[in-house]
Structures are given as structure tokens and as C-alpha cells.
Amino acid sequence: MKTKASNFDKKFDDGESIIEHLDLSKARRPSEEQKRIDMEIPAWMLTALDREAKRLGVTRQSIIKIWLAERLEAGQ
């Protein structure tokens, strides 16, 4: 559904929903784009990661992301 820019702006300024006028199929969050990395770690560390991930009911990748995010946030 197309709308004039002035109507769009008025709806936005009035706090009305404008979602129906947006094409979200290509929307993205630049700060949350994913990048793949390769990483070598000692076998004992991998075992400990897997044990902790299993205890928490998450994947190895999830526990690594959680711990990295916590550490980065603590440093700010």
C-alpha cells in the first residue's frame, strides 16, 4: 500500500503504526550481522565448554557467544 511522504510522516509523528507501509524483507541490523570465524582451542577447553553447554541446555556456540558478550559488556 503506497502512501505520500507527508501522510507517512504525519502518521509517524502522531504515534500511529507505519509498519504496513514498510518493506521489511530487506531490513537488517548492521551491528548484529553475523561473521564466521575459525578458532583453535585446547581439547580440555572444548571438553569443559561442552560440559557447561550441556548443563545449561544450550549449544557450544551459544555458550561461547554468551560468555564473550558478558565479558565485553563488563569491560565497557
C-alpha positions in Angstrom: 0.0 0.0 0.0 1.6 3.2 -1.1 1.3 6.5 0.7 2.5 10.0 0.3 5.6 11.0 2.3 3.6 13.7 4.1 0.9 11.2 5.2 3.7 8.8 6.3 5.4 11.5 8.3 2.1 12.6 9.9 1.3 9.0 11.0 4.7 8.6 12.4 4.6 11.9 14.2 1.2 11.1 15.6 2.5 7.8 17.0 0.4 5.7 14.6 1.7 2.4 13.2 3.5 2.8 9.9 4.6 -0.8 9.6 2.1 -1.5 6.8 4.0 1.0 4.7 7.4 -0.6 5.1 9.1 -3.3 3.1 10.8 -5.3 5.8 12.0 -8.1 3.5 15.4 -6.4 3.2 15.6 -4.9 6.7 18.8 -5.6 8.6 20.6 -4.6 11.8 24.2 -3.7 10.8 25.6 -4.1 14.3 24.1 -7.6 14.5 25.3 -9.1 11.2 26.9 -12.5 11.7 30.6 -13.2 10.7 32.1 -16.7 10.7 35.4 -17.3 12.4 37.7 -20.3 12.8 39.3 -20.8 16.2 41.7 -23.3 17.6 41.4 -24.1 21.3 42.9 -26.9 23.5 41.0 -30.1 23.8 40.5 -29.8 27.5 38.8 -26.4 27.0 36.5 -27.9 24.3 35.5 -30.6 26.8 34.8 -28.1 29.5 32.7 -25.9 27.1 30.7 -28.9 26.0 30.1 -30.0 29.6 28.9 -26.5 30.6 26.8 -26.1 27.5 25.1 -29.4 28.2 24.5 -28.4 31.9 22.8 -25.2 30.7 20.9 -26.8 27.9 22.5 -24.7 25.1 24.8 -25.3 22.2 28.6 -24.9 22.4 28.3 -21.9 20.1 25.7 -20.3 22.3 27.8 -20.6 25.5 30.8 -19.1 23.7 28.6 -16.2 22.5 27.1 -15.7 25.9 30.4 -15.6 27.7 32.0 -13.3 25.1 29.1 -10.9 25.3 29.3 -10.9 29.1 33.0 -10.2 29.1 32.7 -7.4 26.5 29.9 -5.8 28.4 31.8 -5.9 31.7 34.7 -4.1 30.1 32.6 -1.2 29.0 
